[in-house]
Amino acid sequence: MNDSSNTTSAPPSNFYYYKNKPLQHFYKNDYSKEEKLEITMQLESDYKAGMVSAAQLKWIYSESRYGAYTATRILDEMLNKKIIKRNPVTGDSRRFSNPSGKLKTKFDW
């Protein structure tokens, strides 16, 4: 008889946690304004400290979790700094904010 209740499995590494729980959906959450601000600031500080991976950011974006906008900004910055070579969501070199990659001129605004 195999008793699996005694074994603890490690949580998936591509989840991003806030207060030891995965982030809630963007449109179905019960976060207060203070918690939402804290999540945004935590994402940015984790990125600057090198503690958030592209897989976690992809999970936040693709699963429509709270902080998806911040995650796309961080992914764009990672692509611009060449930290990651390919966009983890689309699989190519396109960006979220500027898909063509061309710099805007004064006539494009």
HUBEL-V236099 format. One record per residue. N is the residue number from 1. OMEGA is omega in radians with two decimals (999 if undefined). Layout:
N_OMEGA / N_OMEGA
This chain:
1_-3.09 / 2_-3.13 / 3_-3.10 / 4_-3.12 / 5_-3.13 / 6_-3.12 / 7_3.08 / 8_3.14 / 9_3.12 / 10_3.12 / 11_3.13 / 12_-3.05 / 13_-3.13 / 14_3.04 / 15_3.04 / 16_-3.00 / 17_2.98 / 18_-3.06 / 19_3.09 / 20_3.05 / 21_3.07 / 22_-3.14 / 23_3.12 / 24_3.11 / 25_-3.10 / 26_-3.04 / 27_3.13 / 28_3.13 / 29_3.10 / 30_3.11 / 31_3.03 / 32_3.13 / 33_3.13 / 34_3.13 / 35_3.11 / 36_3.09 / 37_3.13 / 38_3.11 / 39_3.14 / 40_-3.14 / 41_3.11 / 42_3.09 / 43_-3.12 / 44_-3.14 / 45_3.08 / 46_3.10 / 47_-3.14 / 48_3.12 / 49_3.14 / 50_-3.08 / 51_3.13 / 52_-3.11 / 53_3.10 / 54_3.11 / 55_3.10 / 56_3.12 / 57_3.10 / 58_3.11 / 59_3.13 / 60_-3.10 / 61_-3.02 / 62_3.14 / 63_3.14 / 64_3.11 / 65_3.12 / 66_-3.09 / 67_-3.11 / 68_3.13 / 69_3.10 / 70_3.12 / 71_3.12 / 72_3.08 / 73_3.13 / 74_3.10 / 75_3.07 / 76_3.14 / 77_3.09 / 78_3.11 / 79_-3.14 / 80_3.14 / 81_-3.13 / 82_3.04 / 83_3.01 / 84_-3.05 / 85_-3.10 / 86_3.09 / 87_-3.07 / 88_-3.13 / 89_-3.08 / 90_3.13 / 91_3.08 / 92_-3.04 / 93_3.13 / 94_3.10 / 95_3.14 / 96_-3.02 / 97_-3.12 / 98_-3.00 / 99_-3.10 / 100_-3.13 / 101_3.14 / 102_3.08 / 103_-3.13 / 104_3.04 / 105_-3.11 / 106_3.13 / 107_-3.13 / 108_-3.10 / 109_999
